[in-house]
Amino acid sequence: MGRFIVIVLDSFAVGAMEDVPEVRKQDIGSNTALHIIQNYPSINIPHLLKLGLMNAVGEEWGRFTFSETANWGTSDLSHQGADSFLGHQEIMGTIPPIPYNAPFSESIDQVKSHLEDNGYTVEKVGAEDEPNILVVNDCVTVGDNLETDLGQVYNVSGALDFISFEDLTTIGKTVREVVKVSRVITFGGKGMDLTNLLKARKVIDGTYAGVDAPESGVYDEGYQVIHLGYGINPNVQVPTILDSNGIDVALVGKVADIVQTESDRLYPGVDSQTLFDRLLEQVDEIEHGFLCLNIQETDLAGHGEDVERYADRLEVSDKNIGLLIEKLTKEDILIIMADHGNDPTIGHSQHTRERVPLLIYSEGIENNHIGNRKTLSDIAATVSDYFDVKKPANGESFLNLIQ
């Protein structure tokens, strides 16, 4: 009887992948973890360092040195680009099909008509010679996501003082019905209105039009979000496989919004401390099961190009990782990882295509190196191996290297 726990420190990666010069030149030189340390050298993350963070980075810097006892490795991304939704599907054992990639302008008329057919008031906003966005019911905007890979994600952004999150979600699902991009992210915040959203409207490369989410203030108060994905078969992912074998599954944070499971242990949210509190509660309740936590505030800080905020969220995470380790037994395995990068120092606010760290803790097990894995799906394969259930669609287990 034991627990397998995965903590995804969203975007906390350790260096640009080898293919970056060919596929994402804007990410050349990115190294989220190292650059945060170098730009905020007072950061206090002793547990991450002991677990092998600098080993995964591949170099030491000042007092940030290699761990001699760590179990660690790294992993490439096998999904296209550098995306949270695709990254989490990959972690769970599937490589999603390549979605349609196009600016929102190619779908705007179809989306507008579909929303109007469903009873919404919709207008286009923008000059005639530039791509437009949509305004729905005077409190919601629909357009390109400007923080992740352009053309892969559309945003439905709402002012929650004027619309409930449930009604906003319905608008998001209505948009999802007629577009084939990777994600339709539906989110809102309080303390802001349509004016804030429109002031943050931007056009990139004369092609992509959307609302700059951090600039709009939507993240600042009462933020809620749901990720509506494309082309995912949950039956070949490890949560559903565990469900079918009667093994407990708990998903905490953004992962509860973007990964499907039949479990009723779903705890979405954003605040890092609240999410760690919920994870620690689940560890107390579950003796045998799979738990996955996503800490999204690191990624939000990356999008905001805010090194100090990113470092603060890492310190909160590190402290709680220490509390978690105190609760674990010899049967348990803990893996701390990321889903992509988001280097706040690289000069843009989008995700960065980087290798991610795999920092592994199991009581009494030390100094094991699992190499650089080719896909994040190796996590799901290792989880299935640990629980002795059917393998997911993708991935190779490294359980034998850490036991």
Beta strands, then each sheet from edge to edge (+ up, - down):
strand 1: 3-9
strand 2: 71-75
strand 3: 122-125
strand 4: 133-136
strand 5: 140-144
strand 6: 153-159
strand 7: 183-189
strand 8: 201-204
strand 9: 208-211
strand 10: 224-229
strand 11: 248-252
strand 12: 265-267
strand 13: 289-295
strand 14: 333-337
strand 15: 356-361
strand 16: 369-373
sheet 1: 12+ 11+ 13+ 1+ 14+ 15- 2+ 16+
sheet 2: 3+ 4- 5+ 6- 7- 10+
sheet 3: 8+ 9-
end
